[in-house]
Amino acid sequence: MLDIALLPGEYAVCRLAAGATLPYALSSGLRDADVVTVSWTSDGISVICPTDRAPAQAVMETTWRCLRVTAPAALAGTGSLAALVDPLAEARVSTVTFSTFDTDYLLVPTVRLTEGTTALQRAGHRVTG
């Protein structure tokens, strides 16, 4: 069983053109619960951030809610992300995942939040927030 916190507010999954400049607002003045992650490839830049920080020039996916595993995950640990994604897939809830050094994050579409948290709870996880 994992403890999962629902972060406040909605999140955006964005795409910027390769070589685009990231806005300063992505990293400045982050609130306590804010999470921003950026991935660069030769094809483009992917950004996950609170919707109010989404770059204006970005192509943005539907709005998402962000769930954070509250206990630090061991980098060498196995199965914790699968334990979260599998019940969501069985409930037909789309997910976007990313990890930091400390923990794992999942995004579920805002319109499927209830189904997603219910699926996680049925799988034995605790969801707060």
Secondary structure, 3 states (H helix, E strand, C coil): CCEEEECCCCEEEEEEECCCCCCHHHCCCCCCCCCCEEEEECCEEEEEEEHHHCCCCCEECCCEEEEEECCCCCCCCCCHHHHHHHHHHHCCCCCEEEECCCCEEEEEEHHHHHHHHHHHHHCCCEEEC
